[in-house]
Amino acid sequence: MGTGEIQAVVMAAGKGSRMLDITGGGVKCLIPLGGYPLLYYPLKMLERSGFRNVIVTVPDSARSEVCKFAEKYKLSLKLDVVGVPMAEEWGTMDTLRHISDKLVGSDILIVSGDLVSRENCRILSDLHRSKKPDLTLLLNKPAFDLKSLTVPGSKSTKYKNERDLIGLSGNNLCLFKSEADVEEEINISNRVLRQCPRFTVHTNLQDSHLYIVNKETLDQVLQDKSVTAVKGEMIPKLVSLQFNTIKGSKEEKMEMDNDFHGEKQKQRSLKCYAAITEETTVRVNNVPSYWDGFRIVRSGFHENSELPVVHEQAKVHEKSQMKDCSVGAGSVVSEKTTLTGVSVGANCTIHEKVRISNCIIMDGVTIASGSNIKDCIVCEGASLEAGCDLSNCIVGRQHTVSAQSNLENQILLDSDRMMHV
């Protein structure tokens, strides 16, 4: 795909506030998923789409690590990595203001740093180029149903479905609201109904957090510093403004003139469009989506990857048994172990006579002999002493599980460390 005038920006400076049981206050974009850091997936998607130059925003603390990504993971991308000061409570629009001098394309592709998708951006860019709107966004069908998804951790933990209310007339985006922002009914203004009297409101489509925005339009929004979030504020604003018209009433003309921080709108109607992908797509922004993302990656996401499943610097004993597994650099898998459907991070030590199935083992984990672990997430630096039997548990960052522990559906955290974070 020729990407010429479209400039790609990956927004990966989020703190992961809804995933603290997993991140433990660490950097969200670097948490492992199927043997790769989470940030690898949107970058790989852009590579598949033909991009060669990508701006990436990350926490200051992760900048040096992300600068090595292209070489480390054999990506044919030139990354311009920009650190974001995490002491600042910035929204996504604030981050875009921080890099505004780097935004020089005629259109800006904004990609969430936690997006895992088989989509390659073509469906989005083709629609944007054909319609030449101010905004084109990608929609996907939910990758999983919370009611039927079994997630590691306490059964008492209640996760909520995050649904969007999407109004479409063909590809034209007429309504864009988060269900959480709607109380009992949706009020549709007369100006919307005059221009678009018939459209369908979908509740089974989700915003993929993949957008193409016209550069001139984005610049105008960036001038209004009261707009701090891309999804929650900019997109609803643009969707609403497309129904303002300079041919309307005096009040409408005044409203048009006062939008975007007092600057007069372009003498044309704004247009917003949406493309719908059938490809498997999930945003990894909470524990259920992280767990389902692991399932998606295990289902063959890396079938064309040039990187080995078992890192050349890993040591896997010839008498160990592994099926559908990945093992990171510096990790040791001892003899008489059985691993099935397991992602083992870097610098882990798995001792003899250990059985692990359908688990995420993050970096620096130690699992002592005789342990049996099933359907668990074991976070960075955790340690399981001898003879542990765990099922459907989350073991938090740096936490130690005592020998002979027999636990099911538990979230095991170091409370003092989590309070410190």
N, C-alpha and C positions, 0 to 999 in steps of 0.2 A: 504494500500500500504506500503510495506516495504521500508523505506527511507534510511536506513543504511548509505551508502557511500555518499549520496547526502546531502549537507549542505545548509540550506535555509537562505537567506539574504533578508530582506525587506528594500528597499531604500526609506525612507520617510522624507528626510531632505530638499526637494525642497521648494522653497519660494512661489511658486504659482504666478509667475510674470504675468501670463496671466489671473489671476482671482482676481485681486486687488479690483475690484468693489464688490466682495463677501467677500474676506478675510480681506480687510481693513488693510493689513499689518500684520494680525495675522498669526497663525501657520496653514498652509494648511492641514496637516494630521489630524488635530483635528476638522475641520469644519464638521458640522452635515450633514448626508445624510440618510433620512428615519429613524431617531431616533438613529442612531449610528454615531460615528466619522468615517470619510473617511478611516482611517487606519484599522478599524475593518474588512473591507471586504477582503483585501489580507490575513490578519491573519486567518480569518475564512476559507478561501479557503485552506490554508496550513493545518489547523486542519482537514478539510474534507479529505485531501490527505494523512493523516497519520503522518505528522510531529509532533514532540513533543518539539523540541528545535529550536528556531529561533533567529537569530541576527536581530535587528531592529536599523537602523540609523535614528535619528530624530534631529531637532534643539535642541541645549542645553536647551533652555527655555521650551521644551516640555518633557524632559526626565523624570522628576518626575511623571508627569501625565501618560505617557505611561507605566511606570513601574507598574502601578496599573491595566493595561488593563486586564490581564488574570483573576484576581479575579473579577474585576468589571463587565466584560462581560462574565464570566463563560466559558472561553476558556481553554481547556486542553493543554496549551502550557507553556513552560518555556522560558521566553523572556530575552535575553541578550540585553539590551537597551543601545546604545552608542550615546552620544551627539556629535553633529557636531558644531563647532564654526561658527556661521552664519556671523561673521565679515569677514571670509575668503570667497573668491569667488571660491569655489570648484566646480568642475564638478563631475559627478558620479564616474569616475575612481579615482579621488582624494579621494573621500570618501572611496572607496574600499582599497586604499593604507592605509588610516587611520586605518582600521580594519584588515589589512593583517595578523597580528599575530594571529587573531582569525579564519582565514580561514584554516581549517585542513582537510576538506573532500576531497575525491578523485575527486568529482565533486561539483560545486557550483551552486545552483539555485538562480538566481537573480530575484527578484520580485519588480515591481514598487509599491510604497506605495499608489498610486491612482487607482489601478486596481480593477474594479468591474466585477466579472465574475462568472458564474455558473460552469465553468470548474473546475476540481479537480486535475489537473496536471498529471493525469495518462497517457493521450495521449502523453504528452511531455516526461515523464520519460520512458515510454515503448519504444518509438522510440530511445531515447538516449542510453538506455541500449542495444538495439538490434544492433544498428549501431556503437556504441562506437566512436562517432565523437569528434571533439574539441568543437563544438558549436551546440546546438539544440535550436531553438527558436519557439515560438508559434505565429501563424497568426490567425486572425479572420476577418470575414466580418464586414463592418461598421455597427454599431448599429443604426445609424440614418442618414438621408439625410438633410443637412443644408437647401436645397431648400424648403423642406416641413416642417421643424421644426420651430414652433413658440417659440421664446425665450423671456423671460421677459427683459425689457429694451428698449432703443431707437431703432426705426426701422432703423435709419441711421447708426447704428453700423454694420460694415461689418466683418463677421467672414469668415475665409478662410478654405476650406477643406484641411486637412493635409493628403496627399496621399503618399504612398510608391510605388516604382516600384520594384516588386518582381519577380525575374527570377527563375523558378522551372523546374527541370527535374525529374519528380517523386517527391521524398522527398528531393532530393539534391538541396541545395540553391546555385544558380549560379550567381545571381545578387541581390544586395541590395542597393537601393538608395532612398533618399527622393526626391520627385518630385521637391521640392524647390531648390535642388542642380543641377537640369538638366535644361539647357536653351532651346535649340530647338531640339536636337537629343541626343541619347545615343550612345556612342562609345563603342563597344565591342572589346576587344583586341583579337589578333590572338591566344594567348595562351589559352584564355577561349574557343574560338571556336574550337580549336584543340582537347580539351579534352571533350567538351560538345557542339557538333555542332548543336544540336536541344534542345531548351528549350522554355518555354512559359513565357512571361512577363505579370504579372498580375497587374492591377491597382485597382482592387476591393478587395484587401486583405490588411490588416493593421498589422503592428507589434504590438503585444500585450504587449510588454515590460515584457515578461516572458521568461527567458533564462536559459539554463543549459550549463555551461562552464567547460571544463576539467581543473582541478586545475593546472596542469603543464603549460598548455597553458596560463591560466590567469596570473600565476606568471611571465611568460615571457613578457606579454603585460604590466604588472604593472611596470616592470623595465624601460620602455620607458615613462618618465614623460611628454613627449610632447603629449601623448594620454590622454585626460582629460574627454572624454565622452564615455559611453558604446555604445549607439545607433549610435551617429553621427560619431564616430571614430573607436572604437574597432571592432564592427561588420563588417563594410565595409572592414576594414583591413584584418580580418580573412577570409572573403568571397573571397577577392582578392588573398590572399596568398595560398589558396588551389589549385590554378591553377599554382603556381610555382612548378617546379619539378627538382630534383637533376639529372635527366636524360637528361635535356635539354641543351641549349647552355651554353657557358662559362659565358655570361652575366647573364643568369638566375641563374647559380650557385652562382655567386657573389652576386646577389640580395638576394638569400636565406640566404647566410652567413651573410649578413649585417642587416637582419631584426631583430626586437626585441632588439634594443639597442646593436647591435654588437654581440649578441650571436648566435651561429650556430643553425639553426633549427634542430628539431628532424629529423632523417633520415627516414622520411615517409611523405606522403602528408597529409596536413591538410584536414579535412572534415567538412562541415557545412550542417546541415539538418534543415528542417522546418516541423512542424506538423500544421495542420489546424483544428481549433475547430469550430463546428457548434453551440456551446453554446453561449448565449447572453454574450457579452463582451464589456466593454467600459473603456477607460482611462479617468478619470475625471481630465482634465488638462486645461479646459477653461469653460466659462459660458455655451455654448450649451451642452457640455458633462456632466456638473454638472446637468443641468436641465433634460437631458435625463436619467442620472443615477438615478434621483429621480423617474422618470417614471418606470424604471426597478425594482427598489426596491419595489415600491408600487404594482407591478404586482405579488407579492407573494414570493419575495426573502427570506423572513424570516419565511416561513411556518413551518420550523422545529426548530425555535429558542426557547430556554428555557426561554427567558426573556419576561416579560409581555409587552403588547402593551402600557398600561397605567401604568407608574411607581407607585409602592406602596406608594411612598412619594408625589405623585401628588394628587391634590384635584379637582375632577371633579363634578360639581353640578348635582344632580339627574335630574334636569329639563333642562339640556343641551342636545343637540342632536349631536351625533358624528357617522360618518360612515367612515371606512377605514382610521382611524387616529392613530397617536402615540403621547403620551404625556410624557415629561421627568420629572425627579425628581424635586420636589419643585415648579412645575408649578400649577397655579390656573386657572380653566376654570369656569366662573360664569354661573348663570342661564340665560335662554332665549337666549342661544347662539346656533348657528348651524355651525358645522364644518364638511366638506366633503373632504376627500382626503388630509388631512393636517398633516404635521409633525411638532409638537410643541416641541421645545427644553426644556432645563432645566431652572427653575427659571423664567418662563414667567408668565405674568398676563394678562388674557383676560377677560375684563369686560363684563357686561350684554349687551344683545341685539346686539351682534356682529355676523356677517355672514362671514365665511371664506371658500373658496373652492380652491382646487388644489394649495396649497401654502406651501412653506418651511418657517417656523418660527424658527429662531435660538435662542440660549440661551439669557436669560435676556431681552426679548422683552416685551414691555407693549403696549397693544391695548385698547384704551378707548372705552366707550360705543357708540353704534350707528354706528360703522364702518362696512364697507362692502369691503372685499378684495378678489380678484380673480386672479389666475395665477400669483402670486407674490413671490419674494424672499425677506424676511425681515431679515436683518443681525443682528448679535450680538449687544445687547444693544440698539437697535433702539426703538423709541417711536412714536406711532401714537395717536394723540390727538382726541378728540371726533368728531364723524361724518365724518371721512375720507372715501372716496370712491376711491379705487385704483384698477386698472386693468393692468396686464402685466407690472408691475413696479419692479425695484430693489431698495430697501431702504437700504442704506449703513450702515456700522457699526457706532453705536452711533448717528445716524441721527434722528432728530425730525421732524415729518410731522405735519404741523399746522392744527388746527381744521378746519373741513368742507372742507378740500382739496379734489378736484375732479380731479384725474390725471390718464392718460393712457399712456403706453409706455414711461415711464420716468426712468432715473437713478438718484436717489436722494442721493447725497453724501455731506458730510461735507468737503468742499474744503480745509479748513484750516487744518483739521486733516489729510486728505489724503496727503497734501503737506508735513506735518510733517513726516509722515511715509516714 
